[in-house]
Amino acid sequence: MDERGTLTMSRKELNRLEILGRVLERRLTQAQAAEQLGLGVRQVERLCRKLRLDGRQGLISKKRGRPSNRKLTTALRERALALGQSRAESVDNYRR
């Protein structure tokens, strides 16, 4: 949520909100929701609990805005790119 109280959700999160809302309204079972969302029933139970306790904000990813755990350091990325470029140049020189 930003300073203005605006909540930004991805399409996936909006879809989850809609389906889980139906579960809480008892128009859909947790098993049916799990199938539609491609999740396990246990995960749907957890999401329903978060929705009940925290509202819409509970479904938003806590990782949003953070760098990936798999992100390479800048130095390693530059080294890999330089290595790839040097190899590409050597292949081009070989073909000539």
C-alpha positions as CSV (number, residue, x, y, z in Angstrom):
1,M,0.0,0.0,0.0
2,D,1.4,3.5,-0.8
3,E,1.1,6.8,1.0
4,R,-2.3,7.5,-0.5
5,G,-3.8,4.2,0.6
6,T,-3.7,2.7,-2.9
7,L,-3.4,-1.0,-3.2
8,T,-1.6,-2.4,-6.3
9,M,-2.3,-6.0,-7.2
10,S,-1.2,-8.1,-10.1
11,R,-3.7,-9.9,-12.3
12,K,-2.8,-13.2,-10.6
13,E,-3.5,-11.6,-7.2
14,L,-6.8,-10.2,-8.4
15,N,-7.8,-13.6,-9.7
16,R,-7.0,-15.1,-6.4
17,L,-9.0,-12.5,-4.6
18,E,-12.0,-13.2,-6.7
19,I,-11.9,-16.9,-6.3
20,L,-11.1,-16.8,-2.6
21,G,-13.9,-14.4,-2.1
22,R,-16.3,-17.0,-3.5
23,V,-14.9,-19.5,-1.1
24,L,-15.5,-17.2,1.9
25,E,-19.0,-16.6,0.6
26,R,-19.4,-20.4,0.4
27,R,-20.2,-20.3,-3.3
28,L,-17.1,-22.4,-4.0
29,T,-15.4,-25.2,-2.0
30,Q,-11.7,-24.9,-1.1
31,A,-11.0,-28.0,-3.3
32,Q,-12.7,-26.3,-6.3
33,A,-10.7,-23.1,-5.7
34,A,-7.5,-25.1,-5.4
35,E,-8.1,-26.7,-8.8
36,Q,-8.9,-23.4,-10.4
37,L,-5.8,-21.7,-9.0
38,G,-3.5,-24.7,-9.5
39,L,-2.7,-24.9,-5.8
40,G,-3.1,-27.4,-3.1
41,V,-6.1,-27.4,-0.8
42,R,-3.8,-26.6,2.2
43,Q,-2.4,-23.5,0.4
44,V,-6.0,-22.3,-0.3
45,E,-6.7,-22.7,3.4
46,R,-3.7,-20.5,4.2
47,L,-4.8,-17.9,1.6
48,C,-8.3,-17.8,2.9
49,R,-7.1,-17.3,6.5
50,K,-4.8,-14.4,5.3
51,L,-7.8,-12.9,3.4
52,R,-10.0,-13.1,6.5
53,L,-7.4,-11.7,8.8
54,D,-5.6,-9.1,6.7
55,G,-8.1,-8.4,3.9
56,R,-7.0,-7.8,0.4
57,Q,-3.6,-6.7,1.5
58,G,-2.9,-10.2,2.9
59,L,-2.9,-11.6,-0.7
60,I,-0.2,-9.2,-2.0
61,S,3.3,-10.7,-2.4
62,K,5.6,-9.6,0.4
63,K,8.5,-10.0,-2.1
64,R,7.3,-7.1,-4.3
65,G,10.0,-4.5,-4.8
66,R,12.8,-6.6,-3.5
67,P,15.7,-7.9,-5.6
68,S,15.6,-11.6,-6.5
69,N,17.7,-14.1,-4.5
70,R,19.0,-15.3,-7.8
71,K,20.3,-11.9,-9.0
72,L,23.9,-11.9,-9.9
73,T,26.2,-9.3,-8.4
74,T,27.1,-6.4,-10.8
75,A,30.7,-7.5,-11.0
76,L,29.9,-11.1,-11.9
77,R,27.3,-10.0,-14.5
78,E,29.7,-7.7,-16.2
79,R,32.4,-10.4,-16.2
80,A,30.1,-12.9,-17.7
81,L,29.0,-10.4,-20.4
82,A,32.6,-9.5,-21.2
83,L,33.5,-13.2,-21.5
84,G,30.6,-13.8,-23.8
85,Q,31.5,-10.9,-26.0
86,S,35.2,-11.9,-26.2
87,R,34.1,-15.4,-27.2
88,A,31.7,-14.1,-29.8
89,E,34.5,-11.9,-31.3
90,S,36.9,-14.9,-31.4
91,V,34.2,-16.9,-33.3
92,D,33.7,-14.1,-35.7
93,N,37.4,-13.8,-36.3
94,Y,37.7,-17.5,-36.9
95,R,34.9,-17.5,-39.5
96,R,36.6,-14.8,-41.6
